[in-house]
Amino acid sequence: MSRRATIALIGSALAMLAYCALNLRLGTNLQHFLPDRGRSKLAEISSRLADSAFTRTMVLSIGSTTLDNSIAAARELAEHMRADPEVAWVRSGVDPTQLEQLYAIYFPRRLLFLSDDPEREIPALLTDDALRERARALKAELASPLGDLLAKTAPADPLASFRRIVERLRASESSLALVDGQFAIPDGNYAILLLGTRASAFDSGAQMRLLANLDAAFAAIAARRGGDLRLETAGANRFAVAAERNIKRDVYAIGACSFLGVATLFLLFIGGWRAFWIVSVPPLAGILVATTCGLVLLGRLDGLTMAFGASLMGIAIDYSNHVLIHNRLSPSPETPVATVKRIRASLTLGALTTIASFGGLAVTAFPAFREMSLFAAIGVGAGLLASLKILPALIPFAPALPARSARTAAWLGRRFADLERAPRALLLAPIALLPICAIALHKLEWIDDMSELTDLPQALVDEGRRVRERVSSMDSSRFAIGVAPDAASAVALDDQIAAQIERAIDAGELDGSRSLHSLLWSEALQRRNWELLVADATLPGRLDAAFVAEGFRSGAFAPFAAALAAPAPAPLTLADLEASPLADLLGPYVFSLGDEVAVISYLRGLRAPEALRDRLEALDGVQLLDQGRFVDDIYREFRVTSLEQIGVGGILVVLMLALYYRRWRPVIAAFLPSLIVAALLGAILALAGVRANLIHAMSLIMVMGMGVDYGIFLVDSTAHRQTLGATMLSLLMSCLTTAFVFGTLAISSQPALRAIGVTTGLGILLCYLLAPVTLAAMRVGRPTERGDA
Amino acid sequence: MRFNAVWSTSLAAALLALTVHAEPSPEGAALSLTALMNGMATASGVIANFHERKQIALLAKPLESSGVLYFVPPDRLARFTLEPEASALIIDGEKLRFQQGDRTQFDLSQSPMARVFIDNFIVLFNGDLAKLQQLYRTDFSADRESWSLRLEPRGSELSRAVEEIALRGDHRGIREMVMRSRDGDRTSTALDVIATDYAFTREQLQALFVEGTRPASLEKQ
């Protein structure tokens, strides 16, 4: 490589590094893993809910031997946590200023919010008998110690419209009791705090800091106050942190095993760390180029996508290993450039088939899959180019291979050549297994419940359930959702949803709900209230007469009559509330979805989901979202797509092999082992009773890509029999490296990591063990050559 | 109209509707405000029936209600309205709550206005004359048979709603309290003291101030 080219390469690498360092922002966007075609709206809602005020809220339950001690400890804890920078808010009771804010916003519009079923309810409220009944009730209320409060508002609001608004809001709030202004559950001596986090529940760094502070603060309070204080919590962040902590613990242990294994392997067969760094240049170049291109083309890269894509770079290290071993074990000394020239076709075909095997992902509806496909294609391509163009210049700096490498290569070459002597048996034995595999595969159970991919401590799960049952009965995974083109239509749709839910409650299909409807009605509904009130010109006179008959002064309700005679108040709009101090209350119920607006109703005690679904789906743009089922559906689709992609990728690989070899024998020889590996792997999982999931399917794609590479390298070795030993050593290195890096994940306690480990580790070992099938396929039906070994 | 201000009148009426006894004055001498405050400071458990008459601009006739109150010095009061509808107002130190029958409970402890009223209530009965005069302009007069104390709130929160509180009493303690609101409403509460040195049992205090109920042992009083 010329000096100028070297400088240009180093300059480009540094420029790319700088660009990535400045622009790389890793994050995981759940929406990215949901389809963006067909069901995107529901997917977007689901992903918004997954990172909404709902998941950012923690419930803290403080118990003690006495309620007073629980409440005092809760107050101290609330005070401490309010100062935590990760905490957005802490609610320990009802905000005393909220009633004033409600009054300022709603009292002037009280007559617009009299009834959400005005045509039925308002005429009934305005009969002479109903007015007298109302007068009697008001008189009794005035006699109470809080009566003076009503005495000030009653002249303008004899129908108690404002009190109805307050009662609707109160009914939609938590069922927690208030003791001394503190949320509490007297039965059990629990004080309750609600805590909102600034960061997403899945931002484990921020959540770890917050939880550590919470635990330390509570421990200090409990030590100081005594009284057997205990803290129980519920929150998505607790689960996210526990999952990450478990995964990290596993990854550290597994990483140590992998490192020891890979280090031993390189010391044994490559001769040291200098050689390791040299063969690492192509995969590192692949990651750098893929990251840069990903950032330029997509603007950002998803953390999970990049992690998966980077793991594919393990394939690229096989190319450089292959070049190094073939160069150093060449039958006659040759330059690295000559070695590359000799095996260039195999490497190129291997890389292209790997890219093709991921090609099917590029046409799926999942943005994350498309991103992975792009990342893998660019990364594997760049890794190949680096192996062909840069590696030859570096190989002279690598030490000579240890003598055992040559001996091992020669031994492997002889053993595999021995196996070739019975090609029919070698070929037919695994093929004969295929029908058995087919039967076993039939029994393979697929599971799409994503909750089974993480193994959370049962104690934490039970604690969360206990706390939630204690404080809230709203279902955390099922919602009624309406989507409309603008805010006004969304509020109108919310009216209709509320009406349907009310009917469902009357029919016993559910116990209750919480929604925007307790805060806001559509402008049309507000106007209907007003119009029904002012339509009855006799109302002020009849009301006066009814109240006078019950002991009120004539004319006492002149402010009410004046309000009816005045122009209608401006209806309350979503924008009004958003600009008011009550804006925080809207958060859980309404959010924008691009150009549209979604409204959410939370449900309680849903007993007949299908009946409610029918009611809701009768409305345009409204659905009952069962988030758990929805996510499982998405992942089922994900998994089916992955399996289909194995088929599509397989066809592309076969076409590519056919184009290159232009003969059926090498095509079958290169492809057959990976096909058998896929079947065997599935059968083994089925027979072992493993419930397969999306992760198994994704890992299988990677294994098959590597299996085809093995096949190509072996097919091409048959043209140069004296290099078979070098090829087998190179594949052994690849196989063992993969087994150490990925296979060790099989010992993880986390189901997701275990799935990767089992599939990749077992799969890659099978790929190596079935390598003779390629040789047999190339040999069967041909006369035996002498001196092959 | 400020919400807290309208709330205040009801609370003030309740908070101040209580009874104390004044220390006996020297034979034939008129009672002084200092002596009255000292008497308040040394009062023990008080039980009194009350009869309240509310004159509200809305109503052609005054509203009348009656019940019983229990005062445990220095800062605990339970006021049970028995007629025409049952309700209870409980002050226990810094805590204040209202309950209507078995249905509704309002915890007002966190309300800034409730804090104002509790502070004003405590100062009346802890014997701190200086503090009383800091919170109210006082006008005390007495003769050998009776005394009267006129209180005009100084604090802006209270004075926005309450124009004047007038207390009248004799050697046995307060006999009547009249509160006039800024808007002309007037509440007068007549007190008929049953006991001024009642020793409440632990169970009675638990029932009154924790459960918000009248124990059977007190219903006979």
HADDOCK unambig.tbl for C-alpha pairs under 7 A between the chains (distance, minus, plus):
assign (segid A and resid 96 and name CA) (segid B and resid 110 and name CA) 6.32 0.50 0.50
assign (segid A and resid 96 and name CA) (segid B and resid 111 and name CA) 5.41 0.50 0.50
assign (segid A and resid 100 and name CA) (segid B and resid 3 and name CA) 5.99 0.50 0.50
assign (segid A and resid 143 and name CA) (segid B and resid 63 and name CA) 6.21 0.50 0.50
assign (segid A and resid 143 and name CA) (segid B and resid 65 and name CA) 6.68 0.50 0.50
assign (segid A and resid 144 and name CA) (segid B and resid 87 and name CA) 6.98 0.50 0.50
assign (segid A and resid 145 and name CA) (segid B and resid 10 and name CA) 5.13 0.50 0.50
assign (segid A and resid 145 and name CA) (segid B and resid 11 and name CA) 6.81 0.50 0.50
assign (segid A and resid 145 and name CA) (segid B and resid 14 and name CA) 6.46 0.50 0.50
assign (segid A and resid 146 and name CA) (segid B and resid 10 and name CA) 5.02 0.50 0.50
assign (segid A and resid 147 and name CA) (segid B and resid 10 and name CA) 6.50 0.50 0.50
assign (segid A and resid 148 and name CA) (segid B and resid 6 and name CA) 6.70 0.50 0.50
assign (segid A and resid 148 and name CA) (segid B and resid 7 and name CA) 6.72 0.50 0.50
assign (segid A and resid 148 and name CA) (segid B and resid 9 and name CA) 6.08 0.50 0.50
assign (segid A and resid 148 and name CA) (segid B and resid 10 and name CA) 5.21 0.50 0.50
assign (segid A and resid 149 and name CA) (segid B and resid 6 and name CA) 5.07 0.50 0.50
assign (segid A and resid 149 and name CA) (segid B and resid 7 and name CA) 4.88 0.50 0.50
assign (segid A and resid 149 and name CA) (segid B and resid 10 and name CA) 6.85 0.50 0.50
assign (segid A and resid 152 and name CA) (segid B and resid 6 and name CA) 6.50 0.50 0.50
assign (segid A and resid 178 and name CA) (segid B and resid 107 and name CA) 6.62 0.50 0.50
assign (segid A and resid 179 and name CA) (segid B and resid 107 and name CA) 6.87 0.50 0.50
assign (segid A and resid 180 and name CA) (segid B and resid 95 and name CA) 5.97 0.50 0.50
assign (segid A and resid 180 and name CA) (segid B and resid 107 and name CA) 6.35 0.50 0.50
assign (segid A and resid 180 and name CA) (segid B and resid 109 and name CA) 5.66 0.50 0.50
assign (segid A and resid 181 and name CA) (segid B and resid 107 and name CA) 6.11 0.50 0.50
assign (segid A and resid 181 and name CA) (segid B and resid 109 and name CA) 5.80 0.50 0.50
assign (segid A and resid 181 and name CA) (segid B and resid 110 and name CA) 5.46 0.50 0.50
assign (segid A and resid 551 and name CA) (segid B and resid 59 and name CA) 5.99 0.50 0.50
assign (segid A and resid 551 and name CA) (segid B and resid 60 and name CA) 5.65 0.50 0.50
assign (segid A and resid 551 and name CA) (segid B and resid 61 and name CA) 6.69 0.50 0.50
assign (segid A and resid 552 and name CA) (segid B and resid 58 and name CA) 5.75 0.50 0.50
assign (segid A and resid 552 and name CA) (segid B and resid 59 and name CA) 4.14 0.50 0.50
assign (segid A and resid 552 and name CA) (segid B and resid 60 and name CA) 5.18 0.50 0.50
assign (segid A and resid 553 and name CA) (segid B and resid 58 and name CA) 5.66 0.50 0.50
assign (segid A and resid 553 and name CA) (segid B and resid 59 and name CA) 5.12 0.50 0.50
assign (segid A and resid 553 and name CA) (segid B and resid 60 and name CA) 4.76 0.50 0.50
assign (segid A and resid 556 and name CA) (segid B and resid 58 and name CA) 5.36 0.50 0.50
